[in-house]
Amino acid sequence: MDTACNVLIVDDVSDNIKVAMNILKENNYNFSFALNGKQALEIVKTKDFDLILLDIMMPQINGFDVCKILKNDPHTHDIPIIFLTAKADIDSLKEGFKVGAVDYITKPFYADELMSRAVTHIELYRAKKILKQNNLDLNVKILQSEKRFLSELESNQKEIIYLLTEIMEDTSDETGKHIKRVADISKLLATLHESLSDNEVEEIFFAAPLHDIGKITIPHEILHKPARLTEEEFKIMQAHTTNAHNLLKKSNRRLMKAGDIIAYQHHEKWDGSGYPQGLKAEDIHIYARIVALADVLDALTHVRIYKKPWNFKEAVDYITERKGTQFDPYLIKLFEENIESFRMIIEEE
């Protein structure tokens, strides 16, 4: 903070200005002066002041009105204003404090009084500015610390998701490339969906790899069975959704919560014939609706232990034929309008 103090003296009598300056000059203040209220209001736009000594009785704009204007301006609101007045009646003093003055000095000036009050109010004003700046600096540091902490938490969540998907690769027929493609397809669909924010798109992208995390709880012989599952085996396989939910619901972190939604609901169908809850239409969370389509598209177009890969057109036909039954009709519309973008992800090596 600049150590030099700037003082503005406003009085329509130049001799009064000279007297005040002569009294205060031993403190080495930087002085500005105005002979009327209009001049004063123009001058305060040009520099910052630590104190304004303001006459009340002036032509055109009186001191009370000047003070009101200064106090209504955020730039000058906090500058201490001391009224210089020959009017020492109670009503004038009440009005002065009402409009925002911090003090008043009657004319003619007493040197010690003017000096003492000027020093006191300048020091108070500067102390308040220092305190305010320190508070601002502290708030900035707190916000930066919170942002860094949240960023670290976010990174930890992403690392945990990565580790969980690594485990899933080792225990199921899901490959790292499948997990990446499902995340990329989901991100593309989410980006195309105009009702989703950038934060929601990010959540879907990072949480989508958890869609089949519950498969780590399914017996190896069922998970890797090359033939069609029996009805009993299929029921066991279906439990991977609720098993994932029971695991992930314990977390309050946003990516884990998104992963919980996706893992729990991505086998629900638009017409209500899916599992495990039999949810229907928009009762199925949009995150799960998006990942459901992405998962089926990638699963159909790539080899599985129980099937050969379909060509891209066959997979597209399968998905679009299930518009309004298995899949969200609006997502199918977005899918059909951007087929080539989805093809690029599917055919990426």
Helices and strands as residue ranges (DSSP letters): E 6-10, H 14-24, G 25-27, E 30-34, H 37-43, E 51-55, H 63-71, E 81-85, H 90-99, E 103-106, H 111-171, H 176-192, H 198-207, G 208-210, G 213-217, H 220-223, H 231-248, H 254-265, G 281-283, H 286-300, H 312-321, H 329-337, H 339-346
